[in-house]
Amino acid sequence: MGSFERRQRLGFWLGVLGMLLFSVTVPATRLATGTDADPQLSPWFATAGRAAIAGVLSVLFLLFTRSSWPARHLWRPLLLAVLGNVLLWPLLAAIALRSVTAVHAAVIVAVIPLATAVFAVLILHERERMGFWVCAVLGAALVIVFSLIRADGAGGFGFAWADVLLVVAVLASAFGYVYGAQVTLELGAERVICWMCALALPVSLPLMLWLWPDAATLAKVRWPSWAGLIYIGTVSMWSGFFAWYRGLEWGGTLRVSQVLLLQPFFAMLFAVPLLGEHIDALSLAFALAVVLMVFLGRRFSGATRIAPQPE
């Protein structure tokens, strides 16, 4: 096997590794925040904490690699990416995960790749074929139907409200990914996520310290919650992107990006040992249907050239 083939194979497995690492994000977030019945770390603290941890690591990386400051025209898309991916997506998801299971959330966030493609078309003013828009509408409809079925079955407004937060989180994530992708060619993938986290550090670090739990709250927080926070700060918000983007570069974007279709199912699987949840037939069926829409949407897509993003 030649060096090119070995690098391509390594790239594919790095992509698989990145997908697996990101699959733990939703269960780890719920592990950090706990539930309404058994609260652990505040969603606000968890959001600020994960961003601060990733921010410190990013600053160290940028200093070690002697990275230069981004050019002036890159600041606007970087700050918009920070708003969507570093602030809104983690916060809204963390609040919602207090009320819904990770298995349930995995169905909603499965539509992120499709939402990202839609935002890319709207922001970059590109044209798409009718088949793409049909898949986008059907994917959104599936998420809404799933939410309504669950809300009706639970009989509580809080459950439906959590789904609204998750949908807005998905939109914020997709919005941020599009703007982050705009600067990837100039900065390099690893530096994009590092600059995003570093730019948020002046806000995230003071906020984390201000929101630090008091003694009474700390006494109730169990160690798995701290482990969840460390994971989403060091892996979900930072190092997971290194494996993912390197995998896309070495293994080929078209080939490696297909492994993202498995991410919702692995998120469900990780929720079983980490949180003691079970995978019900309804969630699995809707996840399969949403992933099918994402897959078909990619097949129909002819205009969008944005790099696939993990959830």
LINWORA-V472672 format. One record per backbone hydrogen bond with DSSP energy under -1.0 kcal/mol. CO is the residue of the C=O (numbers start at 0). NH is the residue of the N-H. E is the energy in kcal/mol with one decimal. If there is no record, write none. Layout:
CO&NH&E  CO&NH&E
//
This chain:
1&5&-2.3  2&6&-2.4  3&7&-2.4  4&8&-2.6  5&9&-2.6  6&10&-2.5  7&11&-2.0  8&12&-2.1  9&13&-2.2  10&14&-2.1  11&15&-2.1  12&16&-2.5  13&17&-2.7  14&18&-2.4  15&19&-2.5  16&20&-2.6  17&21&-2.3  18&22&-1.5  21&24&-1.4  23&27&-2.9  24&28&-2.4  25&29&-2.1  26&30&-2.1  27&31&-2.0  28&32&-2.3  29&33&-2.4  31&40&-2.2  32&39&-2.5  37&34&-1.3  41&45&-3.0  42&46&-2.1  43&47&-2.3  44&48&-3.1  45&49&-2.4  46&50&-1.8  47&51&-2.3  48&52&-2.6  49&53&-2.2  50&54&-2.1  51&55&-2.5  52&56&-2.1  53&57&-2.3  54&58&-2.4  55&59&-2.0  56&60&-2.2  57&61&-2.9  58&62&-2.4  59&63&-2.5  60&64&-2.4  61&66&-2.5  70&73&-1.9  71&74&-1.3  73&77&-2.0  74&78&-2.7  75&79&-2.2  76&80&-2.1  77&81&-2.2  78&82&-2.2  79&83&-2.0  80&84&-3.1  81&85&-1.7  81&86&-1.6  82&87&-2.5  83&88&-2.1  86&90&-1.9  87&91&-2.8  88&92&-2.1  89&93&-2.2  90&94&-2.3  91&95&-2.3  92&96&-2.3  94&97&-1.1  95&98&-2.1  95&99&-1.4  97&35&-1.9  100&104&-2.3  101&105&-2.0  103&107&-1.1  104&108&-2.7  107&110&-1.4  108&111&-1.8  110&114&-2.5  111&115&-2.9  112&116&-1.7  113&117&-2.0  114&118&-2.4  115&119&-2.2  116&120&-1.9  117&121&-2.4  118&122&-3.2  119&123&-2.2  120&125&-1.4  128&132&-1.4  129&133&-2.3  130&134&-2.1  131&135&-2.3  132&136&-2.5  133&137&-2.5  134&138&-2.8  135&139&-2.2  136&140&-2.5  137&141&-2.4  138&142&-1.7  139&143&-2.2  140&144&-2.9  141&145&-2.6  142&146&-2.3  143&147&-2.6  144&148&-2.6  145&149&-2.3  146&150&-2.8  147&151&-2.5  148&152&-2.2  149&153&-2.4  150&154&-2.0  155&159&-1.1  156&160&-2.6  157&161&-1.9  158&162&-1.4  159&163&-1.8  160&164&-2.1  161&165&-2.1  162&166&-2.4  163&167&-2.4  164&168&-2.4  165&169&-2.3  166&170&-2.1  167&171&-2.6  168&172&-2.6  169&173&-2.5  170&174&-2.5  171&175&-2.3  172&176&-2.4  173&177&-1.8  174&178&-1.5  175&179&-2.4  176&180&-2.4  177&181&-1.1  182&186&-2.3  183&187&-2.6  187&191&-1.7  188&192&-1.5  189&193&-1.7  190&194&-2.9  191&195&-2.3  192&196&-2.2  193&197&-2.5  194&198&-2.6  195&199&-1.3  199&202&-1.5  199&203&-3.2  200&204&-2.3  202&206&-1.9  203&207&-2.5  204&208&-2.2  205&209&-2.4  206&210&-2.3  213&217&-2.8  214&218&-1.7  216&219&-1.2  221&224&-1.3  222&226&-2.3  223&227&-2.3  224&228&-2.0  225&229&-2.6  226&230&-2.2  227&231&-2.4  228&232&-1.7  229&233&-2.7  230&234&-2.9  230&235&-1.5  231&236&-1.3  233&238&-2.3  234&239&-2.2  237&240&-1.5  238&242&-1.3  239&243&-2.2  240&244&-2.7  241&245&-1.8  242&246&-2.0  243&247&-2.1  244&248&-2.1  245&249&-2.7  246&250&-2.6  247&251&-1.2  251&255&-2.8  252&256&-2.4  255&258&-1.9  256&259&-1.6  257&260&-1.6  258&261&-1.7  259&262&-1.3  261&265&-2.0  262&266&-2.5  263&267&-1.7  264&268&-2.2  265&269&-2.8  266&270&-1.3  269&273&-1.8  270&274&-1.6  270&276&-1.7  271&275&-1.4  279&283&-2.0  280&284&-2.5  281&285&-2.4  282&286&-2.4  283&287&-2.3  284&288&-2.0  285&289&-2.7  286&290&-2.6  287&291&-2.0  288&292&-1.8  289&293&-2.2  290&294&-2.6  291&295&-2.7  292&296&-2.6  293&297&-1.9  294&298&-1.7  295&299&-2.4  296&300&-1.6
//
